[in-house]
Amino acid sequence: MHPAGLAAAAAGTPRLPSKRRIPVSQPGMADPHQLFDDTSSAQNRGYGAQRAPGSLGYPAASTLPQAAFLADPMSNMAMAYGSSLAAQGKELVDKNIDRFIPVTKLKYYFAVDTLYVGKKLGLLFFPYLHQDWEVQYQQDTPVAPRFDVNAPDLYIPAMAFITYVLVAGLALGTQDRFSPDLLGLQASSALAWLTLEVLAILLSLYLVTVNTDLTTIDLVAFLGYKYVGMIGGILMGLLFGKIGYYVVLGWCCVSIFVFMIRTLRLKILAEAAAEGVPVRGARNQLRMYLTMAVAATQPLLMYWLTFHLVR
């Protein structure tokens, strides 16, 4: 056919759009026109399948090893047995600890308040104005120290001993003589003298055959009150020199002597009066001498433990 006829035929016939076959992507097959595989959708599907609703992306608690361990009956039995042993051990310790450390009794000696401490310190410095020295009782049991200023306590002696050691360190430091060994020697010597006092008094009470309610803790409390006067003497010595030291310490020595006499005579001599022992009897005289000796020892120890700290 002539080319002109072909052109006319082509111009008279409408041109249909060309049909192009597009490959259908099947599940699991990648796009043939894509250079790299898209794995993000698969990861998202896998992550979403692993995450449980409301678990914030963490595995369920039932899959943890601890849950599997607790679900084991043998482990539950072992835990119950261990708890039972621990409870029995605690009960055994609580029963036997009072044989060596009277915890229940110690609570009584620390039952104080601010008002009691203020009154007791005033009584230690000015015992001359106090009239009633009897310890109050309630159903054959002495009332707590915070309700009776005459009751012995361990709070003031303990705090006074610690303060005495600190003030001693301060005094040694002002004299360029401070050292940890010397401060430890000062504290240990004070404790040693206190222990010797308690043992000597207990032995004397046994030899004199005194039936009294004065316990070992009472003795520690009464003998520990002297540290209050020792602190006052050292502080006045640091501020005013030797004169201030001797004036304040002398006052505190006389005060502690009067305090011990009026306190211990009710503990030691009152038993003799209850037994009907004559005032001038031999046993009663020994008890009076013992009371005087204990009271007189306090000023001597107060001076011995403080005189080298003030220069």
Rosetta blueprint (number, residue, H / E / L):
1 M L
2 H L
3 P H
4 A H
5 G H
6 L H
7 A H
8 A H
9 A H
10 A H
11 A H
12 G H
13 T L
14 P L
15 R L
16 L L
17 P L
18 S L
19 K L
20 R L
21 R L
22 I L
23 P L
24 V L
25 S L
26 Q L
27 P L
28 G L
29 M L
30 A L
31 D L
32 P L
33 H L
34 Q L
35 L L
36 F L
37 D L
38 D L
39 T L
40 S H
41 S H
42 A H
43 Q H
44 N H
45 R H
46 G H
47 Y H
48 G H
49 A H
50 Q H
51 R L
52 A L
53 P L
54 G L
55 S L
56 L L
57 G L
58 Y L
59 P L
60 A L
61 A H
62 S H
63 T H
64 L L
65 P H
66 Q H
67 A H
68 A H
69 F H
70 L H
71 A L
72 D L
73 P H
74 M H
75 S H
76 N H
77 M H
78 A H
79 M H
80 A H
81 Y H
82 G H
83 S H
84 S H
85 L H
86 A H
87 A H
88 Q H
89 G H
90 K H
91 E H
92 L H
93 V H
94 D H
95 K H
96 N H
97 I H
98 D H
99 R H
100 F H
101 I L
102 P L
103 V H
104 T H
105 K H
106 L H
107 K H
108 Y H
109 Y H
110 F L
111 A L
112 V L
113 D L
114 T H
115 L H
116 Y H
117 V H
118 G H
119 K H
120 K H
121 L H
122 G H
123 L H
124 L H
125 F H
126 F L
127 P L
128 Y L
129 L L
130 H L
131 Q L
132 D L
133 W L
134 E L
135 V L
136 Q L
137 Y E
138 Q L
139 Q L
140 D L
141 T L
142 P E
143 V L
144 A L
145 P H
146 R H
147 F H
148 D L
149 V L
150 N L
151 A L
152 P L
153 D L
154 L L
155 Y H
156 I H
157 P H
158 A H
159 M H
160 A H
161 F H
162 I H
163 T H
164 Y H
165 V H
166 L H
167 V H
168 A H
169 G H
170 L H
171 A H
172 L H
173 G H
174 T H
175 Q L
176 D L
177 R L
178 F L
179 S L
180 P H
181 D H
182 L H
183 L H
184 G H
185 L H
186 Q H
187 A H
188 S H
189 S H
190 A H
191 L H
192 A H
193 W H
194 L H
195 T H
196 L H
197 E H
198 V H
199 L H
200 A H
201 I H
202 L H
203 L H
204 S H
205 L H
206 Y H
207 L H
208 V H
209 T L
210 V L
211 N L
212 T L
213 D L
214 L L
215 T L
216 T H
217 I H
218 D H
219 L H
220 V H
221 A H
222 F H
223 L H
224 G H
225 Y L
226 K H
227 Y H
228 V H
229 G H
230 M H
231 I H
232 G H
233 G H
234 I H
235 L H
236 M H
237 G H
238 L H
239 L H
240 F H
241 G H
242 K H
243 I H
244 G H
245 Y H
246 Y H
247 V H
248 V H
249 L H
250 G H
251 W H
252 C H
253 C H
254 V H
255 S H
256 I H
257 F H
258 V H
259 F H
260 M H
261 I H
262 R H
263 T H
264 L H
265 R H
266 L H
267 K H
268 I H
269 L H
270 A H
271 E H
272 A H
273 A H
274 A H
275 E H
276 G L
277 V L
278 P L
279 V L
280 R L
281 G L
282 A H
283 R H
284 N H
285 Q H
286 L H
287 R H
288 M H
289 Y H
290 L H
291 T H
292 M H
293 A H
294 V H
295 A H
296 A H
297 T H
298 Q H
299 P H
300 L H
301 L H
302 M H
303 Y H
304 W H
305 L L
306 T L
307 F H
308 H H
309 L H
310 V L
311 R L
